[in-house]
Amino acid sequence: MYLIPKEPHHSYLLLPVLGMGLFVILYVLSALNYPGGTWIDPTTPGFSFWHNYLCDLLDYKSLNGEINSGRYYARAALGVLCISLIYLWVYLPHLFQKWSWNTRLMWFSGIIALITTMLLSSGTHDLTIRIAGVLGAIALLSAFAEMWKAGYPALVKFGFVCLFIFLGNYYIYETGEGLYSLPVIQKVTFSGFIAWFIWVDLKLYRMLKNRTKQQHISQDRLA
């Protein structure tokens, strides 16, 4: 298919899983180095799981006014995560036997959404969230359609749960209703999607591994 690269060796599909694991480690380090302050109470010491947003860790200054020494870890984490997911999304069409215009839509919108997400620390937070959110939703709905046709209903169902939570997250963000609970919902959203991406990645890894195994068996029979 146009622009989509040939399938890689299956072992390379473990790289996104490692990247997502590194993302978690780096974000923990960032939280441990966050000086303090929340949107509710700027005097709160350190990072609060319940009241700080993950994006707070990306800012140059923490909410208590001090220089945020944890931002380097957070920005590195964001870069690692986006690059890992872009790598996965580039090869995701190989999960499906047939490619269509919907596969192209999934491919382009997903990659652009992830590239846009990398701009979160550039001072255009709200605009970035809106653009990446719309493109990401298009990519996910397209992916769900292809996964359903390919016979992966469990992936689709769990993906819809993640998307539903994301939409709730977005609704609160835009309207301000239930804003007090948003930091926790944001972390639930992130955790759910990371679990879903790992599942997708391992599914693709196993499929390519089995395909390589079958090719070797066929070659041995012909030899």
Buried (B, 14 or more C-beta within 10 A) or exposed (E): EEEBEEBBEBEEBEBBBEBBBBBBEBBEBBBEBBBBBBBBEEEBEBBBEEBBBBBBBBBEEBBBEEEBEBBEBBBBBBBBBBBBBBBBBBBBBBBBEEBBEBBBBBBBBBBBBBBBBBBBBEEEBEEBBBBBBBBBBBBBBBBBBBBBBBEBEEBBEBBBEBBEBBEBBBEBBEEEEEEEBBBEBBBBBBEBBBEBBBBBBBBBBEBBBEEBEEEEEEEEEEE
